[in-house]
């Protein structure tokens, strides 16, 4: 039976001294990595029950991956938490998840000891239907909710990756961010189960990422925000011809940003895919497919998309909830509240809104759970952010709704510029007024030298909103 990590012994036997995993000064061969995973797996088997949950609170990305694979191979669920969360948030999530075992740095050091106790008779290999991984939303808006995935859902996702992208053309997989973000964790796991070398970075650092990419042929997983910062740094150091593929997800990749990256990585296929932690791939977008401007691409292999109601889909051009049907979908939530996530006859919707054009290309128009109601008008902040980001001087924008005694909520925006702009607030408000209904124009636009990012490399909407509320909540102007 196939399961995540079932080929490691083969890799260790055939290429024992080949590098499998790098992070800073740490370099593990396939022999070393497989031994570390096996030792940890033995102890996890002895200290938890089959199908049990193992909470991973490990800041070291190498330790996290070793524990992750050990849980998967042992038939346990690796519950991947962010070690940088506030202790109160960690405690609240753990209370709801109720893990069999909690692994922080100290506990992990004991479990990875090769003199571990015997695993007993729990030696049945996991099957594709078994659950193996629980992750959490990035925390950029609202309380984290825990989603859980089966071995089969990710194995089928790996098949889609290989068919759509041809990952074998890259010698090394480089991850631009932390593994608590599902994009980077997926890239690392997909690379290792395919026998490729994976390069991790303890934190996002554009110069360090570019340095790792300067070796042999590499593939890079990153969010559009991370890629923006890479372009800024790389423009001073020149193009890199060693990069073969760039995979972007987590937000819409702006066309001008993609073109700028193409000059930095002239020999790379620049690939965008849209999906969610609950769905894996939904759409893919490749330059040679002539994807219309503003679209996130066409349905990935084996994925069905419907708008509005899967039993009676909306016509082309009509916006509504995005519904997805595939063999890649998640198995449910283990904690948190997600009223926007609903099932219907095998179809799943999870809060994203969009429409399909007549060619089957998908466009996103917002999310149900970020909707702002101002003066009785429903506003999706993503629409306003997209308009702000069409201005050539704007790098990134975040739009928030702040409590207002007159309007209920008022729109304000925080903008990071990519170049100097005289009288920026006036210019950008005029830019919005020319493109949006009056009620959707931010009443105030704040400039920020560098927008805060989540661990996954997205703009930290929650922190931006909290900072705005701290200074301006209840102004009523």
Helices and strands as residue ranges (DSSP letters): H 8-14, E 19-23, E 26-29, H 30-47, E 53-56, H 61-74, E 77-80, H 87-97, E 101-103, H 105-111, E 131-136, E 146-150, H 151-165, G 167-169, E 172-175, H 182-193, E 197-200, H 206-213, E 218-222, H 224-237, E 243-248, H 255-264, E 269-276, E 280-286, G 287-289, E 298-299, E 304-307, E 320-325, E 332-335, E 342-344, E 347-356, E 362-367, G 368-370, E 371-374, E 377-380, H 381-388, E 394-404, E 408-417, H 424-433, G 438-440, E 444-447, H 461-472
